[in-house]
Amino acid sequence: METEKVRCLIIGSGPAGYTAAIYTGRANISPVLYEGIQPGGQLTTTTEVENFPGYPEGVTGTQLMEDLRKQAERFGVEIRSGIATSADLSKAPYKVTFDDGKTIEASTIIISTGATAKYLGLDDEKKYAGMGVSACATCDGFFYRKKVVAVVGGGDTACEEATYLASLASKVYLIVRKPYLRASQIMQERVLNNPKIEVLFEHNTVGLFGENGVEGAHVVYRKGEPDEKQYDIAIDGFFLAIGHKPNSDIFKPYVDTDEIGYIITEGATPRTKVPGVFAAGDVADPHYRQAITAAASGCKAAIETERYLNEHNL
């Protein structure tokens, strides 16, 4: 098994990973970045990004990540394809093994592996990805002003997204699998008292349809019951709000995580409980999950990395 020693290993290539790479590259730390399972991160599944500073006309998610990648490469960052398959953070230097069999020994690690949005598993979700299907209302809601959208989910996130979309869209369907909402009382009240939101309790989405994008959804009321009813609703956008899964599994034996798997850091810093190991971006952020906040945390992680290396003469 091939082993390589580096001063800083960055795992993940979303806004957090690339920003961390830019900062550590400029600091002459010579970081090595592995792109991970989705090069460019979740933004590459978004068509238009209009809320990232510096792009007054908007930019595609793919182009934004390509710009960040080029900026990192400009500062000598070595960017590699590969997925981390195991980690040993029990003692420094820390070891991470990748799917090509190579093991990296690193003095510092920046974990920026992101989080993966949960989907229903419908083929149509892939078919209409970026064409009406989204897992981020804050990112894409603007494109559905005065249109009809549906949100899937019954928890706080779903209610929050539905309420946000109701401020933009003409109508919002909230599709809930159970006969009740799991959300907190205050979020339930906001949804149920909003005249633009119609809650479809005991409904499942079984498909989407449309010519050049989402035009409607096939739904089933009380699926499998004697009074089951199938029908279609006309919608322009379909939003998933059934949660995210942080990509933190291989690090869980060493760092603290919450019950969902988000890495817990010290206060407002990116420091984990392992010295020299930092977490940035969506893998440590259950609240905001925005490109700009991920980039900011990547900056913090890079600055902490530089300080750690200097303090320990590494």
Buried (B, 14 or more C-beta within 10 A) or exposed (E): EEEEEBBBBBBBBBBBBBBBBBBBBBBEBBBBBBBBBBBBBBBBBBBBBEEBEEBEEBBBBBBBBBBBBEBBBEBBBBBEEBBBEEBBBEEBBBBBBBEEEBBBBBBBBBBBBBBBBBBBEBEBBEBBBBBBBBBBBBBBBEBBEEBBBBBBBBBBBBBBBBBBBBEBBEBBBBBBBEEEBBBEEEBBEBBEEBEBBBBBBBBBBBBBBBEEEBBBBBBBBBBEEEEEEEEEBBBBBBBBBBBBBBBBEBBEEBBBBEEEBBBEBEEEBBBBEBEBBBBBBBBBBBEEBBBBBBBBBBBBBBBBBBEBBEEEEB
